[in-house]
Amino acid sequence: MQDDTDILEQDLSGLQPGEWQARLAEMAEDNGMYQPLGDRHFATFIDQGNTLLVTFESRQGIQSFSETAQPLGFDLVKNLGWSHLCLISDGDTWFRENRIYGFFDQLVDDGFFEEFDTVVFYGAGPCGYAAAAFSVAAPGAIVVAIQPQATLDPRMTEWDDRFTEMRRVSFIDRYGYAPDMIDAAEHAYILYDPYQQFDAMHAALFARENVTRLRLPCMGEAIQTRLIEMELLYRIISLAGSRRLTPHAFHRLARARRHNPVYLRNLLARLEFQDRPYLTMLMCRNVNERLRMPRFRRRMQNLEARAASGEFRVPPSRA
């Protein structure tokens, strides 16, 4: 087997979809396994260590998030020596496909997951649904899912009108209702923004004794993107894999959002929507002391003018 650094240094960016998949297949076959799974899915496996990361990703997401157009899990293979099984879709499919069910059936029959000391399933959004749903194939696994849907069965989640094109797809057959599929997991972590109404409603459906729901208020509808920007995603997955992802550890990491422009803008918008000038001024004062963000300086000037007119009391200075 060649050195994993050779595997993961290859740049696959700029390739057409067919060539990109062929190159990825070659890399996987040289170091583990490649398995086509119909027209819109395939799987790659890199065999490195006793911890297995199972990720569900889309081709479009991979090419968007990675400068080298490699799956997210490849960095953990490189940096932590983990093995990596990656299920890849063309577009958002929620991995509802008989070939994928059969693939996991075969892995179970072969005792594939039993070869590893720790198995971690990861995904976000539609891929987060899949990570939770297919984790049942590896009892005792750890699940990290960002903004997962519990199901898109309209009889259960008719209130979610974001994915109406999927309502003809069955979510009630095998590997169907994701919250039930995590019953055999050692633990599952569900990350979501409570102010994203549909995400919060889906997260509520995952309430189980072996589930920790981790709230990230004002992080918006693309939490995975924000975590990658803040260089937190791999740290969260690594902590989960070593069974050290406690709520305390998570929230200590999440303090990094105080430097994330998208989070700060979302928080400012929420305070303004609630018309809370006192708290808004406190926030603008804090941001202006730490960062160069013209929007917050302009907002501070506006608030100072309002306070001078007696509209609200100015917060005392910390000095």
JONORSUL-V169745 format. One record per backbone hydrogen bond with DSSP energy under -1.0 kcal/mol. CO is the residue of the C=O (numbers start at 0). NH is the residue of the N-H. If there is no record, write none. Layout:
CO|NH  CO|NH
//
This chain:
2|6  3|7  11|14  15|19  16|20  17|21  18|22  19|23  20|24  21|25  22|26  23|27  24|28  25|29  30|46  32|44  34|42  39|89  40|36  41|87  42|34  43|85  44|32  45|83  49|116  49|117  50|82  51|119  52|84  53|121  54|86  56|88  57|61  58|62  59|63  60|64  61|65  65|68  67|11  70|73  71|74  72|76  73|77  74|78  75|79  75|81  82|52  83|45  84|54  85|43  86|56  87|41  88|58  92|95  94|96  96|100  97|101  98|102  99|103  100|104  101|105  102|106  103|107  104|108  105|109  106|111  107|110  111|114  112|115  117|51  118|141  119|53  120|143  121|55  122|145  123|126  124|128  125|129  126|130  127|131  128|132  129|133  133|136  134|137  137|140  140|185  140|186  141|120  142|188  143|122  144|190  145|124  149|177  152|155  152|156  156|159  162|165  163|166  165|168  176|179  176|180  179|182  181|184  183|139  186|142  187|211  188|144  189|213  190|146  191|215  192|195  194|196  195|199  196|200  197|201  198|202  199|203  202|205  203|206  207|210  209|187  211|189  213|191  215|218  221|225  222|226  223|227  224|228  225|229  226|231  227|230  231|235  232|236  233|237  234|238  235|239  236|240  237|241  238|243  239|242  243|245  245|249  246|250  247|251  248|252  249|253  252|255  253|256  254|257  255|258  256|259  259|263  260|264  261|265  262|266  263|267  264|268  265|269  266|270  267|271  268|272  269|273  270|275  271|274  275|279  276|280  277|281  278|282  279|283  280|284  281|285  282|286  283|287  284|288  286|290  292|295  292|296  293|297  294|298  295|299  296|300  297|301  298|302  299|303  300|304  301|305  302|306  303|307  304|308  305|310  306|309
//
